[in-house]
Amino acid sequence: MLLLFLVGAVLVWGGRGPVYRAFFGRLDDRKEQLARVTDAEESLTAKQLDLLRTMKTMGEWRDRSLPNEPLEALRLYQQWVTDLGQTSGISQLHVTPEQRQATGPGWKSISVKITGQATFEQLTTFLHEFQRIAILHRIASLKVESPKTVGPLKLTMVAEGLLFDDGSQKTRLLARTTLAERLSRSFDTVKVASTEDFPKDPPFGVRIEKELVLVTKVDGDKWTLKRAIEGTTKESHAPKAEVEAYPIRDERKDIKLEDVRKALVANPFIKPGIVTQIIDPNDPALQTKLMASVAENDDQSACLYNAQTKTQTVVRKGTEISVGDITGTVVTIEPKYIQIKRGNDVYQLNIGKDLRSMVRADALGGGDFMDFGDMPDGPPGGFRGGRSPFGGAGAVRAPEGGDREARDGNGGGGFRFRRSRGPDSMPGEE
């Protein structure tokens, strides 16, 4: 019995594959088929949803597009941009058709060039209204030039609108009508001449001349209004005043002009306010000037003089200096300047200038040296008579000036020095 049981177990174990396939194989095949069909159905559903969204978007684009006849589209768009520019306050405004046009499968684009002058706030208003309106267009290029002195900005823009071959044949860019009666400042209801092409369900935006309003209720040809939105001013409007639809793009409904204007505080075209700089008269770097330098092969040295403490410091190449918050190493000594390395930058200090006046050497474009005038006879960079300029207390080389008796009489060169009368006298003073 044990032997039979063992043989049976071996047979069952060895034949489990065929047995499993015989009883359960078809079930697994059906499960795989079902999974493939489910995946295909989900993929098809996703494609259908994408197609519906695309069709909806295309429908919205056609509603927002320009008329399908290019010449009429250009005329209407040119007039609309002109009205917007005038409403925004742009002066010397010119809107002219551009020759360039783009064409694609089922669509075309037209362009207009906009030139004029405006303040930054007026430009901001124009761009804000341009981008908010639900028209299929864009600013293709924008150039803003600041005035040389004072005055408005010079603007050059190219606006581009899109139209579809199968789009609607519009006679106007946006729905337009007129007031059937006067609208006073205190009224919030008005009667219009026609509601054709305007939305039937409020709320929707409308422009009455320069005032933007929100229609909150429609009763035939009578509208209930929310006056003076978007920072516009509530005004009185005479009968037959122009009324135009003002559709707003959904993605920009929450962007208000007041919020955009807050960006003016950081715009690059507004002249910054007066910055009061507090100068410390006791600043050691401000008090320390380069008064002399020698660039002879055997003597390359310079003299820094502190006018407040009336002390002088002789520096040479490689000398470490520390004056106030300015530290560095002298790397170059020339007749008219020295150069000091601070970190990774090299700064130049000219004769007669204080340490606060140092400028980066790479910004000078070949050197910004102090002019000592003509230097006849004397050897370049040298002192006559073989005498060191630092031979005595307070002896330094001075810039051109002063009476001739106080100068070194050993030569006619442009490098001169004085000997001060004592430790309390300043170089260059009588």
C-alpha positions as CSV (number, residue, x, y, z in Angstrom):
1,M,0.0,0.0,0.0
2,L,2.8,2.4,0.8
3,L,4.5,1.5,-2.4
4,L,1.3,2.2,-4.4
5,F,0.8,5.4,-2.5
6,L,4.3,6.5,-3.3
7,V,4.0,5.6,-7.0
8,G,0.7,7.5,-7.2
9,A,2.2,10.6,-5.6
10,V,5.0,10.5,-8.1
11,L,2.6,10.2,-11.0
12,V,0.4,13.0,-9.7
13,W,3.5,15.3,-9.1
14,G,4.9,14.6,-12.5
15,G,1.6,15.1,-14.3
16,R,0.4,18.2,-12.4
17,G,1.1,20.4,-15.4
18,P,-1.1,18.6,-17.9
19,V,-3.7,18.1,-15.2
20,Y,-3.7,21.8,-14.3
21,R,-3.9,22.9,-17.9
22,A,-6.7,20.5,-18.6
23,F,-8.8,21.8,-15.8
24,F,-7.7,25.5,-15.3
25,G,-5.8,26.5,-18.4
26,R,-8.8,27.8,-20.3
27,L,-9.9,29.8,-17.3
28,D,-6.5,31.6,-17.2
29,D,-6.8,32.3,-20.9
30,R,-10.1,33.9,-20.3
31,K,-8.7,36.1,-17.5
32,E,-5.9,37.3,-19.8
33,Q,-8.4,38.1,-22.5
34,L,-10.6,40.0,-20.1
35,A,-7.6,42.0,-18.9
36,R,-6.6,42.9,-22.5
37,V,-10.2,44.0,-23.3
38,T,-10.4,46.1,-20.1
39,D,-7.1,47.9,-20.9
40,A,-8.3,48.5,-24.5
41,E,-11.6,49.9,-23.2
42,E,-9.9,52.2,-20.7
43,S,-7.5,53.4,-23.4
44,L,-10.4,54.1,-25.8
45,T,-12.4,55.9,-23.0
46,A,-9.3,58.1,-22.3
47,K,-9.0,58.9,-26.0
48,Q,-12.6,59.7,-26.3
49,L,-12.3,62.1,-23.3
50,D,-9.2,63.7,-24.9
51,L,-11.2,64.1,-28.1
52,L,-14.1,65.7,-26.3
53,R,-11.8,68.1,-24.5
54,T,-10.1,68.9,-27.7
55,M,-13.4,69.5,-29.5
56,K,-14.5,71.8,-26.6
57,T,-11.2,73.7,-26.7
58,M,-11.5,74.1,-30.5
59,G,-15.0,75.3,-30.1
60,E,-13.9,77.9,-27.5
61,W,-11.1,78.9,-29.8
62,R,-13.4,79.4,-32.7
63,D,-15.6,81.6,-30.5
64,R,-12.6,83.6,-29.5
65,S,-11.0,83.7,-33.0
66,L,-11.1,86.5,-35.5
67,P,-13.5,86.5,-38.4
68,N,-12.5,83.9,-41.0
69,E,-12.0,86.5,-43.8
70,P,-8.4,87.8,-43.3
71,L,-9.0,91.3,-44.6
72,E,-12.1,91.9,-42.5
73,A,-10.3,90.3,-39.5
74,L,-7.4,92.7,-39.9
75,R,-9.7,95.7,-40.1
76,L,-11.7,94.8,-37.0
77,Y,-8.6,93.8,-35.0
78,Q,-6.8,97.0,-36.0
79,Q,-9.7,99.0,-34.8
80,W,-10.1,97.1,-31.5
81,V,-6.4,97.4,-30.7
82,T,-6.6,101.2,-31.4
83,D,-9.6,101.6,-29.1
84,L,-7.7,99.7,-26.3
85,G,-4.6,101.8,-26.7
86,Q,-6.6,105.0,-26.5
87,T,-8.5,103.8,-23.5
88,S,-5.3,102.9,-21.8
89,G,-3.9,106.4,-22.3
90,I,-1.2,105.6,-24.9
91,S,-0.2,108.8,-26.7
92,Q,1.0,109.2,-30.3
93,L,-0.7,105.9,-30.9
94,H,-0.3,104.3,-34.4
95,V,-1.7,100.8,-35.2
96,T,-0.7,99.7,-38.7
97,P,-1.1,96.3,-40.5
98,E,2.0,94.1,-40.7
99,Q,2.8,92.3,-43.9
100,R,3.9,89.1,-42.3
101,Q,1.2,86.4,-42.0
102,A,1.4,82.8,-40.9
103,T,-0.6,79.9,-42.4
104,G,-1.2,76.4,-41.1
105,P,-3.7,73.6,-41.8
106,G,-7.1,75.2,-41.3
107,W,-5.8,78.5,-39.7
108,K,-4.2,81.8,-40.5
109,S,-2.8,84.7,-38.5
110,I,-2.8,88.4,-39.0
111,S,-0.5,91.0,-37.3
112,V,-0.6,94.7,-36.5
113,K,2.3,96.9,-35.3
114,I,1.6,99.2,-32.4
115,T,3.8,102.3,-31.7
116,G,3.3,105.1,-29.2
117,Q,4.4,106.6,-25.9
118,A,3.1,105.8,-22.5
119,T,4.0,105.7,-18.8
120,F,4.8,102.3,-17.3
121,E,1.4,102.3,-15.6
122,Q,-0.4,102.9,-18.9
123,L,1.6,100.1,-20.5
124,T,0.7,97.9,-17.6
125,T,-3.0,98.7,-18.1
126,F,-2.8,98.0,-21.8
127,L,-1.1,94.6,-21.4
128,H,-3.4,93.6,-18.6
129,E,-6.6,94.4,-20.6
130,F,-5.0,92.8,-23.8
131,Q,-4.3,89.5,-22.0
132,R,-7.6,89.4,-20.1
133,I,-9.9,89.7,-23.1
134,A,-11.1,86.4,-24.5
135,I,-9.7,86.9,-28.0
136,L,-7.4,84.4,-29.6
137,H,-4.4,86.7,-29.9
138,R,-1.0,87.4,-28.3
139,I,1.8,90.0,-28.1
140,A,4.3,88.5,-30.5
141,S,7.1,91.1,-29.7
142,L,7.5,94.0,-27.3
143,K,10.2,96.7,-27.3
144,V,10.3,99.4,-24.6
145,E,12.8,102.2,-24.8
146,S,13.3,104.6,-21.9
147,P,13.7,108.3,-22.5
148,K,17.2,109.8,-22.5
149,T,16.2,112.3,-19.8
150,V,12.6,112.4,-18.6
151,G,9.4,111.6,-20.3
152,P,7.2,108.7,-21.4
153,L,8.4,105.3,-22.6
154,K,8.6,104.6,-26.3
155,L,6.6,101.5,-27.2
156,T,6.9,99.2,-30.2
157,M,4.7,96.1,-30.2
158,V,3.5,93.5,-32.6
159,A,0.1,91.9,-31.8
160,E,-0.9,88.7,-33.6
161,G,-4.5,87.3,-33.9
162,L,-5.6,83.9,-35.1
163,L,-8.5,83.0,-37.4
164,F,-9.8,79.6,-38.6
165,D,-10.9,78.7,-42.1
166,D,-14.1,77.3,-40.8
167,G,-14.7,80.0,-38.3
168,S,-17.7,82.3,-38.1
169,Q,-18.2,85.2,-40.5
170,K,-18.4,88.0,-37.9
171,T,-19.2,91.6,-38.8
172,R,-17.7,92.8,-35.6
173,L,-14.9,91.5,-33.3
174,L,-17.1,91.6,-30.2
175,A,-20.8,92.0,-29.7
176,R,-21.7,95.7,-29.8
177,T,-24.8,97.8,-29.2
178,T,-25.7,101.2,-27.8
179,L,-27.6,102.6,-24.8
180,A,-31.3,103.1,-25.4
181,E,-31.5,105.7,-22.6
182,R,-29.2,107.8,-20.4
183,L,-27.2,106.0,-17.7
184,S,-26.6,108.3,-14.7
185,R,-23.8,107.8,-12.2
186,S,-26.3,106.8,-9.5
187,F,-28.2,104.2,-11.6
188,D,-27.4,100.5,-11.7
189,T,-30.0,99.5,-14.4
190,V,-29.9,100.4,-18.0
191,K,-31.8,99.6,-21.2
192,V,-29.9,98.7,-24.4
193,A,-30.8,99.0,-28.0
194,S,-30.1,95.3,-28.8
195,T,-28.9,92.2,-27.0
196,E,-28.0,90.3,-30.2
197,D,-24.8,88.3,-29.8
198,F,-24.5,89.1,-26.1
199,P,-24.7,86.3,-23.5
200,K,-28.1,85.3,-22.3
201,D,-27.0,84.2,-18.9
202,P,-25.3,86.6,-16.5
203,P,-22.8,87.4,-15.2
204,F,-20.8,88.8,-18.1
205,G,-18.6,91.8,-18.6
206,V,-19.5,94.8,-20.7
207,R,-17.6,98.0,-21.6
208,I,-19.7,101.2,-21.7
209,E,-17.4,103.8,-23.3
210,K,-14.4,103.7,-20.9
211,E,-16.3,102.2,-17.9
212,L,-16.2,98.5,-17.3
213,V,-19.4,97.0,-15.8
214,L,-20.6,93.5,-14.8
215,V,-24.1,92.5,-16.0
216,T,-25.6,90.6,-13.0
217,K,-29.2,90.3,-14.2
218,V,-30.9,90.2,-17.7
219,D,-34.5,91.1,-18.1
220,G,-35.1,91.3,-21.9
221,D,-33.3,94.5,-23.0
222,K,-32.8,95.7,-19.4
223,W,-29.6,94.9,-17.6
224,T,-28.8,95.2,-13.9
225,L,-25.2,96.3,-13.5
226,K,-22.3,96.3,-11.1
227,R,-20.7,99.6,-11.9
228,A,-17.0,100.7,-12.3
229,I,-15.2,97.4,-12.0
230,E,-11.5,96.8,-12.7
231,G,-10.5,100.1,-11.4
232,T,-12.5,102.2,-13.9
233,T,-14.5,105.2,-12.9
234,K,-18.2,105.4,-12.6
235,E,-19.4,108.0,-15.2
236,S,-22.6,109.3,-16.7
237,H,-23.4,108.0,-20.2
238,A,-25.6,109.6,-22.8
239,P,-28.2,107.7,-25.0
240,K,-26.6,105.9,-27.9
241,A,-23.3,105.6,-26.0
242,E,-21.3,102.6,-27.3
243,V,-21.7,99.3,-25.4
244,E,-19.3,96.4,-26.2
245,A,-19.0,92.9,-24.8
246,Y,-16.0,92.4,-22.6
247,P,-15.5,88.6,-22.3
248,I,-12.8,87.6,-19.8
249,R,-10.6,84.5,-20.1
250,D,-11.4,82.1,-17.3
251,E,-7.8,81.7,-16.3
252,R,-7.4,85.4,-15.7
253,K,-10.7,86.2,-14.0
254,D,-9.1,86.4,-10.6
255,I,-6.2,88.7,-11.8
256,K,-7.2,92.3,-11.0
257,L,-5.6,95.4,-12.3
258,E,-5.1,96.7,-8.8
259,D,-2.9,93.6,-8.1
260,V,-0.9,94.1,-11.2
261,R,-0.2,97.7,-10.4
262,K,1.4,96.6,-7.1
263,A,4.3,95.4,-9.3
264,L,5.0,99.0,-10.2
265,V,7.1,99.4,-7.0
266,A,9.6,96.9,-8.5
267,N,9.6,97.8,-12.2
268,P,12.8,98.8,-13.8
269,F,11.5,102.0,-15.4
270,I,10.5,104.0,-12.3
271,K,13.2,106.3,-11.1
272,P,14.2,105.2,-7.6
273,G,13.7,107.4,-4.7
274,I,16.5,109.5,-3.2
275,V,18.8,107.2,-1.2
276,T,20.4,108.9,1.7
277,Q,24.0,107.7,2.2
278,I,25.4,108.4,5.6
279,I,29.2,109.1,5.3
280,D,31.3,108.7,8.3
281,P,33.8,111.6,8.4
282,N,36.0,109.4,10.6
283,D,36.1,106.5,8.2
284,P,39.8,105.6,8.0
285,A,39.5,104.4,4.4
286,L,38.0,107.7,3.4
287,Q,40.7,109.6,5.2
288,T,43.6,107.6,3.7
289,K,44.8,108.7,0.3
290,L,47.6,107.7,-2.1
291,M,49.9,110.7,-2.0
292,A,53.0,109.4,-3.8
293,S,54.5,106.5,-5.6
294,V,57.9,105.5,-7.1
295,A,58.3,102.9,-9.8
296,E,62.1,102.8,-10.1
297,N,63.6,99.3,-10.6
298,D,65.5,99.6,-7.3
299,D,62.8,101.4,-5.4
300,Q,59.1,100.5,-6.0
301,S,57.2,102.1,-3.2
302,A,54.2,104.3,-2.4
303,C,52.9,106.4,0.4
304,L,49.5,106.3,2.0
305,Y,48.6,109.3,4.1
306,N,45.8,109.5,6.7
307,A,44.7,113.1,6.9
308,Q,42.9,112.7,10.2
309,T,45.7,111.0,12.2
310,K,48.4,112.7,10.0
311,T,50.3,109.5,9.6
312,Q,51.9,108.1,6.5
313,T,52.5,104.4,5.6
314,V,55.1,103.3,3.0
315,V,54.0,100.2,1.1
316,R,55.8,98.1,-1.4
317,K,54.8,95.1,-3.6
318,G,53.6,92.3,-1.4
319,T,52.8,94.7,1.5
320,E,49.6,93.7,3.4
321,I,47.4,96.6,4.2
322,S,44.4,96.9,6.6
323,V,42.7,100.2,6.9
324,G,39.2,100.2,8.4
325,D,37.3,97.4,6.7
326,I,39.6,97.4,3.7
327,T,42.2,94.7,3.6
328,G,44.4,93.5,0.7
329,T,47.8,93.0,-0.7
330,V,49.7,95.5,-2.9
331,V,50.5,93.8,-6.2
332,T,51.5,96.7,-8.5
333,I,53.2,100.0,-8.1
334,E,53.2,102.5,-11.0
335,P,54.0,106.2,-11.1
336,K,50.3,107.2,-11.2
337,Y,48.6,104.4,-9.3
338,I,48.9,101.3,-7.3
339,Q,46.9,98.1,-7.5
340,I,45.6,96.2,-4.5
341,K,44.4,92.6,-4.6
342,R,41.3,91.9,-2.5
343,G,40.1,88.4,-2.6
344,N,40.0,87.3,-6.3
345,D,39.7,90.9,-7.6
346,V,42.4,93.6,-8.2
347,Y,41.5,97.2,-7.4
348,Q,43.2,100.3,-8.6
349,L,43.9,103.4,-6.5
350,N,45.0,106.5,-8.3
351,I,47.2,109.3,-7.0
352,G,45.3,111.7,-4.8
353,K,42.3,109.3,-4.3
354,D,41.2,107.8,-1.0
355,L,40.8,104.0,-0.5
356,R,37.0,104.3,-0.8
357,S,37.5,105.5,-4.4
358,M,39.2,102.3,-5.6
359,V,37.7,100.7,-8.6
360,R,38.2,97.3,-10.1
361,A,41.1,97.3,-12.5
362,D,39.3,95.2,-15.1
363,A,36.5,97.9,-15.3
364,L,38.9,100.7,-16.3
365,G,39.4,99.5,-19.8
366,G,43.1,100.3,-20.1
367,G,43.6,102.6,-17.1
368,D,41.9,105.6,-15.6
369,F,44.9,107.5,-14.4
370,M,45.3,110.9,-12.9
371,D,46.8,113.3,-15.3
372,F,49.9,115.1,-14.0
373,G,50.4,117.2,-17.1
374,D,53.6,117.4,-19.1
375,M,56.7,115.8,-17.6
376,P,59.7,117.3,-19.5
377,D,63.3,116.3,-18.8
378,G,62.8,114.1,-15.8
379,P,63.1,110.3,-16.2
380,P,59.7,108.6,-16.2
381,G,58.6,107.6,-12.8
382,G,61.8,108.9,-11.1
383,F,62.9,111.6,-8.8
384,R,65.7,113.9,-9.6
385,G,68.9,114.2,-7.6
386,G,68.8,110.6,-6.4
387,R,66.9,111.5,-3.2
388,S,64.2,109.2,-1.8
389,P,60.8,110.8,-1.4
390,F,60.5,109.2,2.0
391,G,63.8,110.5,3.3
392,G,62.3,112.5,6.2
393,A,59.3,112.8,8.3
394,G,56.3,113.7,6.2
395,A,58.2,113.8,3.0
396,V,55.9,112.6,0.2
397,R,55.4,113.2,-3.5
398,A,52.6,115.7,-4.2
399,P,50.3,116.3,-7.1
400,E,50.8,119.3,-9.4
401,G,50.2,122.6,-7.7
402,G,51.5,124.9,-5.0
403,D,54.2,127.5,-5.3
404,R,57.5,126.7,-7.1
405,E,59.7,127.5,-4.1
406,A,58.2,124.6,-2.1
407,R,59.1,122.1,-4.8
408,D,62.3,120.1,-5.1
409,G,64.7,122.2,-7.1
410,N,66.9,119.5,-8.3
411,G,65.0,118.8,-11.6
412,G,62.2,119.9,-13.8
413,G,60.3,116.6,-13.9
414,G,56.7,116.2,-13.2
415,F,57.3,114.1,-10.0
416,R,57.7,116.5,-7.1
417,F,57.5,116.2,-3.4
418,R,57.3,118.4,-0.3
419,R,58.7,118.2,3.1
420,S,56.1,119.0,5.7
421,R,56.9,121.4,8.4
422,G,56.4,118.9,11.1
423,P,54.4,115.8,12.1
424,D,51.2,117.9,12.4
425,S,51.2,119.3,8.9
426,M,49.5,117.8,5.9
427,P,51.3,117.0,2.7
428,G,50.7,119.7,0.1
429,E,49.9,122.4,2.7
430,E,52.1,125.5,3.1
